[in-house]
Each structure stands twice: as C-alpha cells, then as structure tokens.
Amino acid sequence: MAKRPADDLFADSTMTFGEHLEELRVILFRALIGLFAGFLIGLLLANYVVRWIEVPLQKALLKYNLAFDMQRLKESTEGELPAGIEAFMKRHALTYEDVYIEPDEVQRLSGLMAEWSETSPGQREATEGEAQPGFHEETADQTVGAILPPPRSLPLRTRLWKPLRTRITSLSAHEAFMIWLKAGFVSGLVVASPWIFWQIWIFVGAGLYPHEKRYVYVFLPLSIFLFLLGAATAFFFVFEPVLDFLFSFNAAMNIYPDLRISEWISFVLFLPLGFGIAFQLPLVMLFLNRIGIVSLDLYVQKWRIAILVIFVLSMFLTPADPISMLLMACPLTVLYFLGIALCRWMPKWRNPFEEGYDPA
C-alpha cells in the first residue's frame, strides 16, 4: 500500500531560484577546476595517447604498402614471382627498389668480397682503419660536374630490399603543437569525467525522490559501460576495415596515401564518440518506456521502421563511407532488440507514495 509521509522530503534542500543559480554556479566552477586539472594531467599523457591512436593507422598503412608493392612486383615480373617471395616480404615487412649497377662495379665488389673472405680475422681488424674505395668528401668537389666515361656495357638491373617504414606527416610547424593540445584536452576530459559527472549528480540528485535516485544508480554505470563498449568497438573492430576500404580507392587509382596526423586524430575522436553515443540506445528505449511515452507493444510492432531509422542515423554519426555505417548499424540493430528485452524483463520500481502526492 502506498505511503503518505507526514514530513516534507525536501525540507532540508528547499532553495529559492537565486539560491539554485548560485548552487549551479558553484557546481560549474568545481567542474571547470576538475577539467583544468585533468587537462594538465592529459598534457603529460598526450604523447602516449597520440602513439596509441596511431597504431591502427600504421597497421593499415603497412598492409596497404605491402599489397601495393606486391602488385608492383607482379607487374614487373609479368606475374611470375619467385617461390616464397610474398611470405618473405610480409614476414620481414620489406619493400624493394630497382637499382642499376655497372658491370665493372659488380666485378670490383665481387673481387673485394673474395679478398675479404680469404683474409684472417686478425688481418681484417688491421685493415679496418685503412682507406676504402668509395665516396671521399675531400675529393668530392673535384668530381662535381665531371663527365663519367661510358660503361663497357649497359648497367645491370637488380632489386634492393629495405625495411618498410610507415610515417604520418604534418604540413606546418605549429600542427604538432596543436595536436599535442588536442590530445591533452581529450585525455584530460576522460580523466576528469568522473569528477564532472559527480558534480552534475550533486545538483540533479537534490531534486529527486529517494525512489527516483535508484534509477541513477542503475542507469549511470550501465550508461558508462555502453559508452566504453561503443568506443572500444570503433577502435578495435571498425578502424581497420574502414581504413582498408578507403585505401582500396588509393590502390585502384594508384594514389599513395600521405596522411596528416591532424586529420587522423579528428577521425579517431569523432568515430568512437559517435559509437559511444549510439550505444546508449537500450537505455533510451527503457527510459521512454518507463515514463510512459512509448509502450513495449509499439517497440515490437514498429521494429522495421526502427531499423530503417537506425541505418539513417548511422549515416550521420559516421564518416561518409558505407563500411563504417554498416558496422554501426548492425550492432545498433542488436541493441534495439536488447532494449526490447530490457523493457520486458527489467523490474519496474513503483512510486512508494500515493499517486498525486505533493510533498510540499
């Protein structure tokens, strides 16, 4: 049976409008102090954060470059690759460059290698300090502009293997500094978010009934979990296929991707944020159902329209490519039916007071 308490539940927290504004000002000031402290901590972590978010991009670039070099090698050899060359390139992350060597130089180097292999270790140490044939700085200026004699025969074409290194560039002197500030701010916002949420909860919780506060204790941890799940899904399962899809157009048009770190960071920050917000769908559905706006039967009957809306919203919450849209829409479709399950089986908390009771 519903209870009617004799005392005012808000007797100790009743404030005037001006006092509410003053309390809000204090709460915002505390939140800003926490955000500033988190920003200082984030600046210390910014370098590590940038290196961490570069990992999926470097993997995608390495994969693209290996595939690009393999295709180039197949074209140069007319599709007849030596056995095991593809596995060799992938295992050691190698690329190649075609170079031309004069036959006389090849013979000279072969003779030097033969002489070197015939000498004893003691003789090798004694001759290490002696002048070796090659480039000498003191005589370089005398040979600049000289006409080299023609070789006795055409140069020999050979393949030079070298490590494949991926790099992410910046196009201005101040760009790296702005990236450091942006990474520090985002990191600081994540570090300070528990303090900021706590301050907001202090202000909002003062106006809730005791039975209403229980919703916060359930929804807030679940909301944080779904947000982190969405962000982790974007980082670990979405970035790589999206980058592979986008880089495939570079390969088709023979365009080398020279990426800017500032554009990549904006992409990294936008996509997980969109996934984290979108993954709140089950809680939004449960909240609308509990306050009586949308019934459970309506969720079940209109599921086809809901999936269409999910795909449309996924277009706006992701970059302009179909892969990221599908990778967001498919989990959201599953979460929609999870929201239906929560509305059906999650217990309802009833108001312990009589309907229409006004504590004032």
DARALIN-V744378 format. One record per residue. N is the residue number from 1. NEAR is the number of other ideal C-beta (glycine too) atoms within 8 Angstrom. D_CENTER is the distance of its C-alpha to the mean C-alpha in Angstrom with 1 decimal. Layout:
# DARALIN-V744378
n: {N,N}
near: {NEAR,NEAR}
d_center: {D_CENTER,D_CENTER}
This chain:
# DARALIN-V744378
n: {1,2,3,4,5,6,7,8,9,10,11,12,13,14,15,16,17,18,19,20,21,22,23,24,25,26,27,28,29,30,31,32,33,34,35,36,37,38,39,40,41,42,43,44,45,46,47,48,49,50,51,52,53,54,55,56,57,58,59,60,61,62,63,64,65,66,67,68,69,70,71,72,73,74,75,76,77,78,79,80,81,82,83,84,85,86,87,88,89,90,91,92,93,94,95,96,97,98,99,100,101,102,103,104,105,106,107,108,109,110,111,112,113,114,115,116,117,118,119,120,121,122,123,124,125,126,127,128,129,130,131,132,133,134,135,136,137,138,139,140,141,142,143,144,145,146,147,148,149,150,151,152,153,154,155,156,157,158,159,160,161,162,163,164,165,166,167,168,169,170,171,172,173,174,175,176,177,178,179,180,181,182,183,184,185,186,187,188,189,190,191,192,193,194,195,196,197,198,199,200,201,202,203,204,205,206,207,208,209,210,211,212,213,214,215,216,217,218,219,220,221,222,223,224,225,226,227,228,229,230,231,232,233,234,235,236,237,238,239,240,241,242,243,244,245,246,247,248,249,250,251,252,253,254,255,256,257,258,259,260,261,262,263,264,265,266,267,268,269,270,271,272,273,274,275,276,277,278,279,280,281,282,283,284,285,286,287,288,289,290,291,292,293,294,295,296,297,298,299,300,301,302,303,304,305,306,307,308,309,310,311,312,313,314,315,316,317,318,319,320,321,322,323,324,325,326,327,328,329,330,331,332,333,334,335,336,337,338,339,340,341,342,343,344,345,346,347,348,349,350,351,352,353,354,355,356,357,358,359,360}
near: {2,9,7,7,7,3,5,7,8,9,7,4,7,6,6,5,5,6,8,9,8,8,10,9,8,8,12,9,8,10,12,8,8,12,12,8,10,16,13,9,11,18,11,6,10,13,7,7,12,13,8,7,11,11,8,11,13,10,9,13,12,11,9,13,11,13,9,10,12,10,9,8,11,10,8,7,8,6,6,4,9,4,4,6,9,8,7,9,13,8,6,7,9,10,11,10,7,9,8,8,9,9,11,8,8,10,8,9,8,8,8,9,8,8,8,8,6,5,8,5,5,6,8,10,7,6,8,6,3,5,4,4,5,4,4,7,5,4,7,9,5,6,7,6,3,6,3,4,4,4,9,5,4,4,8,9,6,8,7,8,6,8,7,11,4,8,4,11,8,10,5,5,4,6,12,9,7,9,13,12,10,10,13,13,10,11,14,16,12,9,9,13,9,6,11,11,9,8,13,10,10,9,10,8,9,7,6,9,8,7,9,8,10,9,9,11,8,8,10,10,8,9,10,8,8,13,12,9,9,14,12,8,12,14,11,7,9,14,14,10,10,14,11,11,10,9,12,8,8,12,11,6,6,5,6,5,8,5,10,11,14,10,8,13,13,8,9,11,10,9,15,12,9,12,15,14,10,13,14,11,12,12,12,9,15,12,9,9,13,8,6,4,5,7,6,9,6,8,15,8,6,8,11,6,7,10,11,8,8,13,10,8,9,14,8,6,10,11,8,2,10,6,9,12,12,9,12,15,12,8,10,13,10,8,11,15,9,9,15,13,8,11,11,7,4,7,3,5,6,5,7,6,11,7,6,4,8,4,8,4}
d_center: {53.2,51.4,52.2,53.3,52.9,55.6,53.4,50.8,47.3,46.1,49.2,47.3,44.4,46.2,45.4,46.5,44.2,44.3,43.5,40.4,39.2,39.9,38.0,35.0,35.2,35.3,32.3,30.2,31.5,30.4,26.9,26.6,27.9,25.4,22.6,24.1,24.4,20.8,19.9,22.2,20.5,17.0,18.5,19.4,16.0,14.2,14.6,13.3,10.1,9.6,10.5,8.3,4.9,7.3,8.1,6.8,8.0,11.1,11.8,11.8,13.9,16.2,16.8,17.6,19.9,21.7,22.4,23.5,25.8,27.2,28.2,29.7,31.6,32.9,34.2,35.9,37.6,38.4,36.4,38.4,35.9,37.3,36.8,33.7,32.2,29.0,28.5,29.4,26.8,23.9,25.2,25.5,22.8,25.5,26.2,29.7,31.9,35.4,38.0,41.7,44.2,47.9,50.2,52.2,49.1,48.2,51.7,51.7,48.5,49.9,53.0,51.1,49.1,52.4,54.1,51.2,51.2,55.0,55.0,55.0,52.3,54.7,55.4,51.7,51.2,54.3,53.1,49.5,50.6,52.6,51.6,49.8,49.9,47.0,45.7,47.7,46.9,50.5,51.6,48.6,50.1,53.3,51.5,49.5,50.9,53.1,53.5,52.6,55.3,54.3,53.3,55.8,53.6,50.3,47.2,45.5,42.0,39.8,36.1,34.3,31.3,28.7,25.3,22.3,20.0,16.8,16.2,14.2,16.8,17.8,20.9,22.6,23.8,22.4,18.9,17.6,19.5,17.9,14.3,15.7,17.2,14.2,12.0,15.3,15.9,12.8,13.3,16.9,16.5,14.9,17.7,20.4,19.5,22.1,24.8,24.1,24.3,27.4,29.1,28.5,29.9,32.9,33.7,33.2,34.7,38.0,38.8,38.1,40.7,40.5,39.8,37.0,35.2,34.7,32.4,30.0,30.2,29.1,26.7,24.7,23.6,22.9,20.9,18.7,18.3,17.5,14.9,13.1,13.7,12.1,8.9,9.0,10.1,7.3,4.8,8.0,10.1,8.9,6.5,9.3,12.2,11.1,10.8,14.0,15.7,15.1,16.1,19.1,20.6,20.4,22.3,24.8,25.6,25.5,23.1,21.2,17.6,17.6,14.3,14.2,11.7,12.5,11.6,8.2,7.5,9.3,7.4,4.0,6.9,9.0,7.8,7.3,10.4,12.2,11.8,12.9,15.8,16.8,17.1,19.9,22.1,24.4,25.2,26.0,28.2,29.9,30.5,32.1,34.2,35.5,36.5,38.4,36.7,35.6,37.5,36.4,38.6,36.9,33.5,35.1,37.1,34.4,31.6,31.7,31.3,28.5,26.5,27.2,26.0,22.7,22.1,23.1,20.8,17.8,18.6,18.3,15.2,13.1,13.2,16.5,16.1,17.9,15.5,12.8,16.0,17.6,14.7,14.9,18.7,19.6,18.2,19.7,22.9,23.1,22.4,25.2,27.7,26.5,27.4,30.7,31.3,30.5,33.0,35.6,35.5,34.1,37.3,38.3,39.4,42.6,43.9,46.4,48.6,50.8,49.5,50.0,50.4,50.0,49.7,51.1}
